[in-house]
Amino acid sequence: MKVWTRYLARGALALSLALPTARVAAADEHADGADGDEAAGEDDRAEEPDDGEDAGPGAVVVEDDRDSERDARDPESDDPAAPAVPPPAADFGLLATLPEGALDVKGVFEVNMGARRVAEPLAIAPDLRYGVRDDLTIELFHSGFGQTGFFGGHGNGLCVSGDGEGGCADLYDNVGLGAQFAVLDDDLALAIDAGVHSASLSDPFLLAAKAGAVGVLSSDAIQIVFQPNVLIELADRDEAADLLNVPVAAYYLATSSVAVGAQAGLQAELDELADTWTVPLSAVVHFHIDERFRVGGAFSFPRLVADDSNTDERALNLLMSYRM
């Protein structure tokens, strides 16, 4: 028993002497590892390329977000806080065809501004255009603009002021279907325009075939739009004549969001051009609220120049459109 007691005492003494030595060795190894990691980090940083230097094949370069912000600002401005320049309005007059999948919803408020009957009639004419493909657009129209290409219509679509004296011929009238097929798409965009149109859905029922073209000549700040077309009556030729319409409009982009313009042209009955011709005139303004929403207006003299010219005949068209 004394022998075992003596061995246990010696073992305890040896363990007490070994533990402090192990703790000191572990601390030394930890310090050496930390110094090695710090040195490796300094070596890695020393090997990183400066801005503008070749990072070598396979290297990952992280762009500074501040550089992207500077690129979005005005490239001609040295001020780092200068705001981005808004993009110019791409279609401040008209697009010959819409991009594929685009839907253009337009409401035209047609107001008679004649000397004797202001706002009689008053009508709301919705026009819808949809891009089936980049080169094919279909439309449902009610406005006088959709029918002939001229501003200055009144009493089309849904009549607000009622029928009878000072109102519309019917509560709902003047509707058409059309399509534009692009044949040119450059600074000069050109599309074939075709469709059918009913100026009267009641008695007498009228239905006309429409054939023409839509041309848009664009530059940085000027756009020329021409829409020649003919309407050939199919249903009741005793009540309605065949019509020729040659509207031409010019727009100037005064700012990135405001365009002003004027429209004129020639209207006449095909069978009696010399006796029925007239030259309408309209002043037009468009405001681009953002890339989708636009408002505008056109004040028109439908018979400004004619054999029986009449400046008392006037119309106001208020436009609101949204593109989806």
Backbone as numpy.savetxt, mean C-alpha at the origin, in Angstrom:
# Nx Ny Nz CAx CAy CAz Cx Cy Cz
44.72 -56.41 74.49 43.88 -55.20 74.49 44.74 -53.96 74.49
45.86 -54.00 75.26 46.76 -52.85 75.28 47.41 -52.62 73.93
47.65 -53.76 73.22 48.26 -53.63 71.88 47.33 -52.91 70.93
46.06 -53.29 70.90 45.08 -52.64 70.02 44.89 -51.17 70.36
44.95 -50.88 71.65 44.81 -49.47 72.06 45.99 -48.65 71.56
47.19 -49.25 71.62 48.38 -48.53 71.16 48.32 -48.28 69.66
47.82 -49.28 68.85 47.70 -49.09 67.40 46.69 -48.02 67.03
45.55 -47.96 67.69 44.53 -46.93 67.43 45.07 -45.54 67.71
45.85 -45.41 68.79 46.41 -44.10 69.12 47.37 -43.63 68.06
48.20 -44.57 67.56 49.14 -44.18 66.49 48.40 -43.78 65.20
47.30 -44.53 64.84 46.53 -44.20 63.62 45.88 -42.84 63.70
45.33 -42.51 64.85 44.69 -41.20 65.02 45.68 -40.08 64.87
46.91 -40.31 65.44 47.95 -39.28 65.33 48.36 -39.08 63.88
48.50 -40.18 63.12 48.90 -40.05 61.70 47.82 -39.33 60.88
46.52 -39.62 61.14 45.42 -38.96 60.39 45.35 -37.49 60.67
45.60 -37.14 61.96 45.55 -35.71 62.32 46.67 -34.94 61.64
47.79 -35.58 61.39 48.90 -34.90 60.71 48.68 -34.84 59.21
47.94 -35.79 58.60 47.77 -35.83 57.13 46.70 -34.89 56.63
45.63 -34.63 57.39 44.51 -33.80 56.90 44.93 -32.36 56.59
45.65 -31.67 57.44 46.07 -30.29 57.07 46.90 -30.25 55.82
47.76 -31.26 55.64 48.59 -31.29 54.43 47.76 -31.44 53.19
46.68 -32.26 53.21 45.80 -32.45 52.04 45.05 -31.19 51.69
44.57 -30.48 52.76 43.82 -29.24 52.49 44.71 -28.19 51.84
45.95 -28.08 52.26 46.88 -27.12 51.66 47.15 -27.47 50.21
47.30 -28.77 49.88 47.57 -29.19 48.50 46.39 -28.90 47.59
45.15 -29.14 48.10 43.94 -28.84 47.28 43.82 -27.36 47.00
44.13 -26.53 48.00 44.06 -25.08 47.81 45.06 -24.64 46.77
46.25 -25.23 46.79 47.26 -24.86 45.80 46.82 -25.24 44.40
46.19 -26.45 44.22 45.72 -26.88 42.90 44.63 -25.95 42.38
43.72 -25.52 43.25 42.63 -24.62 42.85 43.17 -23.28 42.37
44.15 -22.75 43.08 44.74 -21.47 42.69 45.45 -21.58 41.36
46.15 -22.72 41.16 46.84 -22.90 39.88 45.86 -22.99 38.73
44.67 -23.66 38.93 43.67 -23.77 37.87 43.07 -22.43 37.53
42.78 -21.60 38.50 42.20 -20.28 38.24 43.17 -19.41 37.46
44.48 -19.50 37.86 45.46 -18.70 37.12 45.55 -19.17 35.69
45.41 -20.47 35.44 45.49 -20.99 34.07 44.30 -20.54 33.23
43.08 -20.55 33.81 41.89 -20.10 33.08 41.99 -18.64 32.72
42.47 -17.82 33.66 42.58 -16.38 33.40 43.58 -16.13 32.28
44.66 -16.88 32.29 45.67 -16.71 31.25 45.12 -17.13 29.90
44.34 -18.23 29.88 43.76 -18.67 28.61 42.78 -17.65 28.08
41.98 -17.04 28.98 41.03 -16.01 28.54 41.74 -14.82 27.94
42.87 -14.43 28.55 43.63 -13.31 28.00 44.19 -13.66 26.63
44.63 -14.94 26.46 45.15 -15.34 25.15 44.06 -15.31 24.10
42.83 -15.76 24.47 41.71 -15.75 23.51 41.36 -14.33 23.11
41.34 -13.43 24.10 41.01 -12.04 23.77 42.08 -11.42 22.90
43.28 -11.80 23.11 44.36 -11.26 22.30 44.25 -11.71 20.86
43.63 -12.92 20.63 43.51 -13.44 19.27 42.27 -12.94 18.55
41.29 -12.28 19.26 40.08 -11.77 18.61 40.45 -10.62 17.68
39.87 -10.59 16.43 40.20 -9.52 15.50 39.52 -8.23 15.88
40.17 -7.15 15.59 39.54 -5.84 15.76 38.48 -5.65 14.70
37.57 -4.62 14.90 36.55 -4.29 13.90 37.21 -3.96 12.58
36.69 -4.56 11.53 37.21 -4.27 10.20 38.27 -5.25 9.77
38.87 -6.10 10.72 39.88 -7.06 10.35 39.21 -8.37 9.99
39.89 -9.17 9.18 39.37 -10.46 8.76 39.36 -11.40 9.95
38.18 -11.95 10.26 38.05 -12.84 11.40 38.50 -14.25 11.08
38.81 -14.54 9.81 39.27 -15.86 9.44 38.12 -16.76 9.09
38.40 -17.84 8.36 37.33 -18.75 7.94 36.71 -19.44 9.15
35.36 -19.55 9.11 34.64 -20.25 10.16 34.36 -19.41 11.38
34.90 -18.17 11.42 34.67 -17.33 12.58 33.27 -16.76 12.55
32.67 -16.53 13.70 31.33 -15.94 13.83 31.50 -14.49 14.21
30.94 -13.61 13.42 31.03 -12.18 13.66 29.69 -11.69 14.13
29.64 -11.05 15.27 28.40 -10.51 15.83 28.34 -9.02 15.50
27.28 -8.62 14.80 27.16 -7.22 14.42 26.67 -6.40 15.60
27.17 -5.21 15.67 26.73 -4.28 16.69 25.36 -3.73 16.32
24.39 -3.82 17.24 23.04 -3.31 16.95 23.05 -1.83 16.62
24.02 -1.12 17.15 24.09 0.31 16.86 24.38 0.58 15.40
25.16 -0.33 14.76 25.41 -0.17 13.33 24.14 -0.32 12.53
23.27 -1.29 12.91 22.01 -1.49 12.20 21.12 -0.28 12.36
21.10 0.32 13.55 20.29 1.51 13.75 20.79 2.66 12.90
22.13 2.78 12.79 22.67 3.85 11.96 22.32 3.65 10.51
22.30 2.37 10.03 21.96 2.10 8.63 20.53 2.46 8.33
19.61 2.35 9.32 18.20 2.66 9.09 17.93 4.14 9.03
18.89 4.95 9.50 18.68 6.39 9.47 19.04 6.95 8.11
18.84 8.24 7.97 19.13 8.91 6.71 20.61 8.74 6.39
20.95 8.13 5.26 22.37 7.90 4.96 23.14 9.19 4.72
22.43 10.27 4.42 23.12 11.52 4.15 23.29 12.37 5.40
22.76 11.92 6.52 22.84 12.69 7.75 23.99 12.18 8.60
24.79 13.09 9.17 25.88 12.74 10.07 25.40 12.68 11.51
24.16 13.09 11.76 23.62 13.09 13.11 23.18 11.69 13.48
23.79 11.06 14.49 23.39 9.69 14.84 21.98 9.59 15.35
21.40 10.70 15.79 20.03 10.68 16.30 19.01 11.04 15.23
19.44 11.21 13.99 18.51 11.61 12.92 17.50 10.51 12.67
16.19 10.84 12.53 15.18 9.81 12.30 15.28 9.22 10.91
14.69 8.03 10.74 14.67 7.38 9.43 13.82 8.18 8.45
14.22 8.19 7.20 13.47 8.91 6.17 12.30 8.03 5.72
11.06 8.54 5.75 9.93 7.72 5.33 10.02 7.39 3.85
9.61 6.18 3.45 9.68 5.80 2.04 8.68 6.58 1.22
8.98 6.87 -0.04 8.02 7.59 -0.88 6.80 6.73 -1.16
5.68 7.39 -1.45 4.46 6.67 -1.79 4.63 6.04 -3.16
4.50 4.73 -3.23 4.78 4.02 -4.48 3.67 4.19 -5.51
2.45 4.31 -5.05 1.32 4.41 -5.99 0.44 5.58 -5.59
0.94 6.79 -5.75 0.17 7.95 -5.31 -0.94 8.29 -6.28
-1.02 7.64 -7.42 -2.16 7.82 -8.31 -2.95 6.55 -8.43
-2.41 5.54 -9.09 -3.12 4.29 -9.33 -2.10 3.22 -9.68
-2.40 1.98 -9.31 -1.63 0.83 -9.76 -2.39 0.14 -10.88
-1.69 -0.19 -11.97 -2.36 -0.88 -13.07 -2.88 -2.23 -12.61
-2.07 -2.96 -11.85 -2.49 -4.22 -11.24 -1.92 -4.26 -9.83
-2.60 -4.99 -8.94 -2.15 -5.13 -7.57 -1.20 -6.32 -7.44
-0.33 -6.32 -6.42 0.50 -7.50 -6.16 -0.38 -8.69 -5.78
0.13 -9.88 -6.00 -0.62 -11.09 -5.69 -1.02 -11.12 -4.21
-2.31 -11.37 -3.94 -2.81 -11.47 -2.58 -3.23 -10.15 -1.96
-2.96 -9.02 -2.62 -3.33 -7.72 -2.06 -4.82 -7.44 -2.30
-5.47 -6.88 -1.29 -6.88 -6.50 -1.38 -6.99 -5.02 -1.10
-7.55 -4.28 -2.04 -7.71 -2.84 -1.91 -9.20 -2.54 -1.74
-9.55 -2.00 -0.56 -10.94 -1.67 -0.25 -11.07 -0.15 -0.26
-11.92 0.37 -1.13 -12.06 1.82 -1.29 -13.52 2.22 -1.18
-13.75 3.25 -0.40 -15.08 3.84 -0.32 -15.06 5.22 -0.95
-15.95 5.45 -1.91 -16.04 6.75 -2.58 -17.36 7.40 -2.18
-17.28 8.54 -1.52 -18.48 9.29 -1.15 -18.72 10.31 -2.27
-19.77 10.07 -3.04 -20.06 10.91 -4.20 -21.12 11.95 -3.82
-20.75 13.20 -3.95 -21.61 14.31 -3.52 -21.84 15.24 -4.70
-23.09 15.45 -5.02 -23.42 16.44 -6.04 -23.21 17.84 -5.46
-22.44 18.66 -6.14 -22.17 20.03 -5.69 -22.73 21.05 -6.68
-23.78 20.68 -7.42 -24.38 21.59 -8.37 -24.94 22.84 -7.71
-25.05 23.88 -8.51 -25.47 25.17 -7.97 -26.85 25.11 -7.33
-27.72 24.26 -7.84 -29.10 24.22 -7.35 -29.37 23.12 -6.35
-28.57 22.05 -6.36 -28.83 20.90 -5.50 -27.54 20.40 -4.89
-27.12 21.02 -3.80 -25.92 20.58 -3.10 -26.26 19.35 -2.26
-25.43 18.30 -2.42 -25.61 17.03 -1.70 -26.90 16.32 -2.08
-27.44 16.63 -3.24 -28.62 15.92 -3.76 -28.34 15.53 -5.21
-27.98 14.26 -5.46 -27.92 13.16 -4.48 -26.58 13.03 -3.77
-26.61 12.20 -2.73 -25.43 11.82 -1.97 -25.40 10.30 -1.90
-24.28 9.68 -2.29 -24.22 8.22 -2.35 -22.86 7.73 -1.89
-22.84 6.47 -1.46 -21.60 5.79 -1.06 -21.35 4.66 -2.06
-20.21 4.71 -2.71 -19.89 3.74 -3.77 -18.64 2.96 -3.38
-18.78 1.72 -2.91 -17.60 0.91 -2.56 -16.98 0.26 -3.79
-15.66 0.28 -3.86 -14.91 -0.39 -4.93 -13.91 -1.36 -4.28
-13.85 -2.58 -4.79 -12.93 -3.60 -4.28 -12.04 -4.08 -5.41
-10.73 -4.20 -5.14 -9.79 -4.77 -6.10 -8.96 -5.83 -5.40
-8.70 -6.95 -6.09 -7.93 -8.05 -5.50 -6.91 -8.57 -6.51
-5.68 -8.72 -6.04 -4.61 -9.24 -6.89 -4.60 -10.76 -6.90
-5.14 -11.36 -7.95 -5.12 -12.82 -8.08 -3.70 -13.31 -8.31
-3.00 -12.67 -9.21 -1.56 -12.87 -9.45 -0.95 -11.48 -9.61
0.36 -11.44 -9.72 1.01 -10.15 -9.92 0.56 -9.49 -11.22
0.15 -10.30 -12.20 -0.24 -9.75 -13.48 -1.75 -9.80 -13.73
-2.54 -10.13 -12.70 -3.99 -10.23 -12.88 -4.71 -9.70 -11.64
-5.54 -8.68 -11.85 -6.34 -8.09 -10.78 -7.81 -8.12 -11.18
-8.67 -8.49 -10.23 -10.10 -8.45 -10.49 -10.73 -7.38 -9.59
-11.90 -6.88 -9.98 -12.51 -5.80 -9.21 -14.03 -5.86 -9.26
-14.63 -5.36 -8.19 -16.06 -5.08 -8.10 -16.18 -3.59 -7.85
-16.86 -2.87 -8.73 -16.90 -1.42 -8.58 -18.33 -0.89 -8.64
-18.53 0.26 -7.98 -19.80 0.96 -7.99 -19.65 2.43 -8.37
-18.46 2.99 -8.21 -18.25 4.43 -8.40 -18.23 4.80 -9.87
-18.46 6.08 -10.12 -18.30 6.59 -11.47 -16.88 6.44 -11.96
-15.90 6.55 -11.05 -14.50 6.35 -11.43 -14.26 4.93 -11.89
-14.85 3.95 -11.17 -14.69 2.57 -11.59 -15.33 2.29 -12.94
-16.41 3.00 -13.23 -17.12 2.79 -14.49 -16.37 3.38 -15.68
-15.98 4.66 -15.57 -15.44 5.37 -16.72 -13.97 5.74 -16.59
-13.44 5.74 -15.35 -12.09 6.24 -15.12 -12.04 7.71 -14.78
-13.19 8.40 -14.84 -13.26 9.82 -14.52 -13.78 10.03 -13.10
-13.16 10.99 -12.39 -13.76 11.50 -11.16 -15.00 12.33 -11.53
-15.82 12.60 -10.52 -16.97 13.49 -10.76 -18.31 12.80 -10.82
-18.34 11.48 -10.55 -19.62 10.78 -10.54 -20.43 11.14 -9.31
-21.74 10.96 -9.39 -22.60 11.14 -8.22 -23.86 10.30 -8.38
-24.39 9.84 -7.24 -25.59 9.02 -7.26 -25.36 7.57 -7.56
-24.13 7.08 -7.46 -23.83 5.67 -7.79 -23.68 4.85 -6.52
-23.94 3.56 -6.63 -23.80 2.68 -5.49 -25.01 2.72 -4.58
-24.76 2.97 -3.30 -25.83 3.01 -2.30 -26.23 4.46 -2.07
-27.48 4.79 -2.40 -27.96 6.17 -2.30 -28.30 6.50 -0.85
-27.78 7.60 -0.34 -28.03 8.03 1.04 -29.15 9.05 1.11
-29.28 9.89 0.09 -30.26 10.97 0.12 -31.64 10.55 -0.36
-31.81 9.25 -0.66 -33.12 8.78 -1.08 -33.34 8.94 -2.56
-34.53 8.54 -3.02 -34.85 8.65 -4.43 -35.83 9.80 -4.65
-36.33 9.91 -5.84 -37.23 11.01 -6.17 -36.46 12.27 -6.48
-37.12 13.43 -6.39 -36.49 14.71 -6.73 -35.33 15.00 -5.77
-34.19 15.28 -6.33 -33.00 15.56 -5.53 -32.29 14.31 -5.03
-32.80 13.13 -5.36 -32.17 11.90 -4.90 -31.66 11.08 -6.05
-31.48 9.80 -5.82 -30.97 8.90 -6.83 -32.14 8.26 -7.58
-31.83 7.70 -8.73 -32.87 7.00 -9.48 -33.35 5.78 -8.71
-32.46 5.08 -8.00 -32.80 3.92 -7.20 -31.93 3.91 -5.95
-32.35 3.11 -4.97 -31.58 3.01 -3.73 -30.20 2.42 -3.99
-30.13 1.42 -4.89 -28.85 0.77 -5.21 -28.75 0.62 -6.71
-27.67 1.12 -7.28 -27.50 1.10 -8.73 -26.03 1.19 -9.10
-25.79 1.00 -10.39 -24.46 1.20 -10.96 -23.43 0.24 -10.35
-23.34 -0.95 -10.89 -22.42 -1.95 -10.38 -21.74 -2.63 -11.57
-20.50 -3.02 -11.38 -19.77 -3.66 -12.47 -18.69 -4.61 -11.96
-18.28 -5.51 -12.83 -17.18 -6.43 -12.58 -16.12 -6.21 -13.64
-14.86 -6.24 -13.23 -13.80 -6.01 -14.19 -12.54 -6.78 -13.85
-11.60 -6.77 -14.78 -10.30 -7.42 -14.58 -9.26 -6.65 -15.36
-8.05 -6.60 -14.80 -6.91 -5.97 -15.47 -5.80 -7.01 -15.59
-5.30 -7.18 -16.80 -4.22 -8.12 -17.07 -2.99 -7.35 -17.53
-1.90 -7.46 -16.77 -0.69 -6.69 -17.05 0.04 -7.23 -18.27
0.46 -6.32 -19.15 1.28 -6.68 -20.31 2.65 -6.01 -20.25
2.79 -4.96 -19.45 4.07 -4.30 -19.21 4.16 -3.97 -17.73
5.35 -4.10 -17.16 5.55 -3.78 -15.75 6.94 -3.19 -15.59
7.03 -1.88 -15.81 8.30 -1.16 -15.71 7.96 0.27 -15.31
8.80 1.23 -15.71 8.43 2.62 -15.48 7.09 2.92 -16.14
6.82 2.25 -17.25 5.50 2.29 -17.87 4.82 0.95 -17.59
3.80 0.98 -16.73 2.99 -0.21 -16.46 1.74 -0.13 -17.30
1.42 -1.22 -18.00 0.27 -1.23 -18.91 -0.51 -2.51 -18.69
-1.84 -2.37 -18.59 -2.71 -3.53 -18.39 -3.94 -3.41 -19.29
-4.39 -4.55 -19.78 -5.65 -4.62 -20.51 -6.79 -4.60 -19.50
-7.80 -3.79 -19.76 -8.93 -3.61 -18.84 -10.20 -4.08 -19.53
-10.92 -5.01 -18.90 -12.15 -5.54 -19.50 -13.14 -5.87 -18.40
-14.45 -5.81 -18.75 -15.46 -6.15 -17.75 -16.85 -5.89 -18.27
-17.81 -5.97 -17.36 -19.22 -5.67 -17.66 -19.71 -4.69 -16.62
-20.71 -3.89 -17.02 -21.19 -2.83 -16.13 -22.67 -2.61 -16.36
-23.42 -2.46 -15.27 -24.85 -2.15 -15.35 -25.10 -0.78 -14.74
-25.50 0.17 -15.56 -25.82 1.51 -15.06 -27.20 1.55 -14.42
-28.06 0.57 -14.72 -29.41 0.50 -14.16 -29.80 -0.95 -13.96
-30.16 -1.30 -12.72 -30.58 -2.66 -12.42 -32.09 -2.82 -12.48
-32.81 -1.72 -12.58 -34.27 -1.76 -12.65 -34.71 -1.50 -14.08
-35.91 -1.03 -14.26 -36.45 -0.75 -15.58 -36.08 0.66 -16.02
-35.35 0.83 -17.11 -34.86 -0.23 -17.99 -33.56 -0.85 -17.48
-33.42 -2.14 -17.67 -32.18 -2.81 -17.29 -31.13 -2.55 -18.36
-29.96 -2.07 -17.90 -28.88 -1.75 -18.83 -27.65 -2.59 -18.48
-26.99 -3.06 -19.50 -25.77 -3.85 -19.32 -24.82 -3.54 -20.46
-23.62 -3.12 -20.11 -22.63 -2.75 -21.12 -21.36 -3.57 -20.95
-20.70 -3.84 -22.05 -19.38 -4.47 -22.03 -18.32 -3.37 -22.05
-17.31 -3.54 -21.22 -16.25 -2.53 -21.12 -14.95 -3.11 -21.64
-14.25 -2.34 -22.47 -12.95 -2.75 -23.00 -12.04 -1.53 -23.05
-10.82 -1.70 -22.59 -9.90 -0.57 -22.60 -8.54 -0.97 -22.08
-7.83 0.00 -21.52 -6.49 -0.22 -21.00 -6.25 0.72 -19.82
-5.30 0.33 -18.97 -4.85 1.17 -17.86 -3.34 1.32 -18.01
-2.88 2.55 -18.12 -1.45 2.81 -18.23 -0.98 3.73 -17.13
0.16 3.43 -16.54 0.73 4.23 -15.46 2.21 4.46 -15.77
2.57 5.72 -16.00 3.95 6.11 -16.27 4.48 6.81 -15.02
5.51 6.25 -14.39 5.98 6.74 -13.10 7.43 7.18 -13.15
7.71 8.24 -12.39 9.08 8.66 -12.13 9.20 8.87 -10.62
10.26 9.52 -10.17 10.45 9.69 -8.74 9.33 10.49 -8.09
8.85 11.53 -8.73 7.87 12.40 -8.10 6.66 12.68 -8.98
6.59 12.13 -10.17 5.50 12.41 -11.09 4.92 11.09 -11.59
3.61 11.05 -11.69 2.94 9.88 -12.22 1.84 10.32 -13.19
1.83 9.68 -14.36 0.81 9.94 -15.38 -0.05 8.68 -15.50
-1.36 8.85 -15.40 -2.29 7.73 -15.47 -3.27 7.97 -16.62
-3.39 7.01 -17.53 -4.37 7.13 -18.61 -5.18 5.84 -18.67
-6.50 5.99 -18.88 -7.43 4.85 -18.83 -8.45 4.91 -19.97
-8.04 4.85 -21.22 -9.01 4.89 -22.32 -9.89 3.63 -22.30
-11.18 3.81 -22.55 -12.09 2.66 -22.57 -13.36 3.01 -23.35
-14.04 1.97 -23.77 -15.35 2.12 -24.42 -16.34 1.24 -23.69
-17.59 1.70 -23.63 -18.70 0.95 -23.05 -19.72 0.69 -24.15
-19.91 -0.57 -24.48 -20.83 -0.97 -25.55 -22.08 -1.56 -24.92
-23.22 -0.90 -25.12 -24.47 -1.35 -24.52 -24.93 -2.66 -25.16
-25.30 -3.62 -24.30 -25.70 -4.93 -24.77 -27.20 -5.20 -24.58
-27.80 -4.64 -23.54 -29.16 -5.02 -23.16 -30.23 -4.18 -23.85
-30.11 -2.87 -23.80 -31.16 -1.99 -24.34 -30.49 -0.82 -25.06
-30.25 -1.00 -26.33 -29.53 0.01 -27.08 -30.41 1.22 -27.41
-31.70 1.11 -27.22 -32.58 2.27 -27.42 -32.51 3.24 -26.25
-32.14 2.74 -25.08 -32.12 3.58 -23.88 -30.73 4.10 -23.55
-29.69 3.45 -24.01 -28.33 3.85 -23.64 -27.43 3.81 -24.86
-26.58 4.82 -24.98 -25.64 4.91 -26.11 -24.31 4.28 -25.75
-23.55 3.92 -26.76 -22.18 3.47 -26.56 -21.31 4.69 -26.22
-20.42 4.53 -25.25 -19.66 5.66 -24.73 -18.16 5.48 -24.93
-17.48 6.60 -25.19 -16.02 6.66 -25.26 -15.52 7.50 -24.10
-14.56 6.97 -23.35 -13.95 7.68 -22.22 -12.44 7.64 -22.36
-11.83 8.83 -22.30 -10.36 8.90 -22.39 -9.85 9.80 -21.25
-9.82 9.29 -20.02 -9.31 10.08 -18.90 -7.78 10.04 -18.82
-7.19 11.20 -18.53 -5.74 11.32 -18.34 -5.52 12.15 -17.09
-4.71 11.63 -16.18 -4.42 12.34 -14.93 -2.92 12.45 -14.72
-2.51 13.53 -14.07 -1.11 13.76 -13.72 -1.03 14.06 -12.23
-0.11 13.38 -11.54 0.05 13.56 -10.10 1.49 13.96 -9.79
1.62 14.81 -8.78 2.94 15.25 -8.33 3.07 14.93 -6.84
4.14 14.22 -6.48 4.38 13.85 -5.09 5.04 15.04 -4.38
4.20 15.87 -3.74 4.70 17.08 -3.10 5.56 16.75 -1.89
5.16 15.76 -1.09 5.95 15.25 0.02 5.88 13.73 -0.04
6.49 13.09 0.95 6.46 11.63 0.96 5.07 11.08 1.22
4.13 11.92 1.66 2.79 11.43 1.99 1.66 12.23 1.34
1.97 13.24 0.56 0.94 14.07 -0.06 1.19 14.17 -1.56
0.17 13.84 -2.34 0.25 13.98 -3.79 -0.91 14.84 -4.27
-0.62 15.73 -5.19 -1.65 16.59 -5.78 -1.66 16.32 -7.29
-2.82 16.54 -7.89 -2.90 16.26 -9.31 -4.12 16.86 -9.96
-4.24 16.61 -11.24 -5.37 17.08 -12.03 -5.71 16.02 -13.06
-6.99 15.96 -13.41 -7.45 15.01 -14.40 -8.32 15.72 -15.43
-8.11 15.38 -16.68 -8.93 15.88 -17.78 -9.06 14.75 -18.79
-9.67 15.04 -19.93 -9.81 14.01 -20.94 -10.97 14.30 -21.86
-11.50 13.25 -22.45 -12.58 13.38 -23.43 -13.64 12.32 -23.16
-14.90 12.75 -23.17 -16.05 11.86 -23.09 -16.99 12.18 -24.23
-17.58 11.12 -24.81 -18.52 11.33 -25.92 -19.27 10.04 -26.20
-20.40 10.19 -26.89 -21.10 9.03 -27.42 -20.45 8.63 -28.73
-20.22 7.34 -28.90 -19.49 6.88 -30.08 -20.21 7.22 -31.38
-21.53 7.17 -31.37 -22.28 7.41 -32.61 -22.35 8.89 -32.98
-22.14 9.77 -32.00 -22.27 11.21 -32.26 -21.13 11.96 -31.56
-19.92 11.65 -31.95 -18.75 12.26 -31.32 -18.76 13.78 -31.44
-19.07 14.29 -32.63 -18.98 15.72 -32.88 -20.00 16.52 -32.07
-21.12 15.91 -31.73 -22.19 16.65 -31.05 -22.24 16.42 -29.55
-21.59 15.37 -29.07 -21.74 15.02 -27.66 -20.43 15.09 -26.87
-19.34 15.52 -27.47 -18.06 15.50 -26.77 -18.07 16.50 -25.61
-17.33 16.18 -24.57 -17.15 17.07 -23.43 -15.79 16.80 -22.80
-15.23 17.82 -22.17 -13.93 17.71 -21.50 -14.13 17.98 -20.01
-14.15 16.94 -19.18 -14.24 17.13 -17.73 -12.89 17.59 -17.16
-12.95 18.22 -16.01 -11.73 18.65 -15.32 -11.90 18.42 -13.82
-10.88 17.83 -13.20 -10.91 17.57 -11.75 -9.59 17.95 -11.12
-9.66 18.50 -9.92 -8.49 18.73 -9.07 -8.48 17.65 -7.99
-7.32 16.99 -7.81 -7.26 15.79 -6.97 -6.14 15.95 -5.94
-6.37 15.40 -4.74 -5.32 15.35 -3.72 -5.43 14.00 -3.01
-4.26 13.41 -2.72 -4.18 12.14 -1.98 -3.29 12.34 -0.76
-3.73 11.83 0.38 -2.94 11.83 1.61 -2.67 10.38 2.01
-1.39 10.00 2.09 -1.02 8.67 2.54 -0.80 8.72 4.05
-1.77 8.17 4.80 -1.64 8.15 6.26 -0.52 7.21 6.67
-0.49 6.03 6.07 0.61 5.09 6.24 0.67 4.24 4.97
1.44 3.15 5.01 1.63 2.35 3.79 0.35 1.64 3.36
-0.66 1.58 4.22 -1.90 0.88 3.88 -3.09 1.81 3.71
-3.15 2.87 4.47 -4.35 3.70 4.55 -4.13 5.02 3.80
-5.10 5.39 2.99 -5.01 6.62 2.19 -6.38 7.28 2.12
-6.39 8.59 2.19 -7.61 9.37 2.00 -7.34 10.40 0.93
-8.39 10.95 0.37 -8.21 11.95 -0.68 -9.53 12.54 -1.11
-9.45 13.36 -2.12 -10.65 13.99 -2.64 -10.43 14.53 -4.04
-11.54 14.70 -4.75 -11.49 15.26 -6.10 -12.69 16.18 -6.28
-12.43 17.39 -6.73 -13.50 18.34 -7.04 -13.55 18.47 -8.57
-14.75 18.25 -9.13 -14.84 18.06 -10.58 -15.87 18.98 -11.22
-15.56 19.34 -12.46 -16.50 19.99 -13.37 -16.73 19.03 -14.54
-17.79 18.22 -14.49 -17.97 17.18 -15.52 -18.18 17.72 -16.93
-18.68 18.92 -17.07 -18.92 19.48 -18.40 -18.29 20.87 -18.52
-17.02 20.95 -18.16 -16.36 22.26 -18.17 -16.22 22.80 -19.58
-15.83 21.94 -20.51 -15.67 22.36 -21.91 -16.54 21.43 -22.76
-17.50 22.03 -23.48 -18.40 21.25 -24.34 -19.20 22.24 -25.18
-19.97 21.69 -26.14 -20.86 22.57 -26.90 -21.85 23.26 -25.99
-22.31 22.55 -24.97 -23.22 23.12 -23.98 -22.54 23.11 -22.61
-21.36 23.73 -22.53 -20.58 23.72 -21.29 -21.39 24.30 -20.14
-21.13 23.78 -18.95 -21.92 24.16 -17.80 -21.05 24.09 -16.55
-20.68 25.24 -16.01 -19.88 25.26 -14.78 -20.74 25.11 -13.53
-22.07 25.15 -13.69 -22.93 24.90 -12.54 -23.00 23.43 -12.18
-22.61 22.56 -13.09 -22.58 21.13 -12.81 -21.24 20.79 -12.18
-21.29 20.41 -10.91 -20.06 20.14 -10.15 -20.28 18.91 -9.28
-19.18 18.30 -8.86 -19.26 17.12 -8.00 -18.03 17.03 -7.11
-18.23 16.46 -5.93 -17.14 16.23 -4.99 -17.09 14.74 -4.68
-15.92 14.15 -4.87 -15.70 12.74 -4.51 -14.69 12.69 -3.36
-15.10 12.10 -2.25 -14.21 11.89 -1.10 -13.80 10.42 -1.07
-12.51 10.17 -0.95 -11.96 8.82 -1.13 -11.32 8.34 0.17
-11.59 7.10 0.52 -10.90 6.41 1.62 -10.56 5.01 1.15
-9.30 4.62 1.24 -8.92 3.28 0.80 -7.96 2.65 1.81
-8.09 1.31 1.90 -7.23 0.54 2.81 -6.76 -0.70 2.07
-5.48 -0.96 2.10 -4.91 -2.10 1.40 -4.46 -3.16 2.40
-4.91 -4.38 2.15 -4.57 -5.50 3.03 -3.70 -6.50 2.28
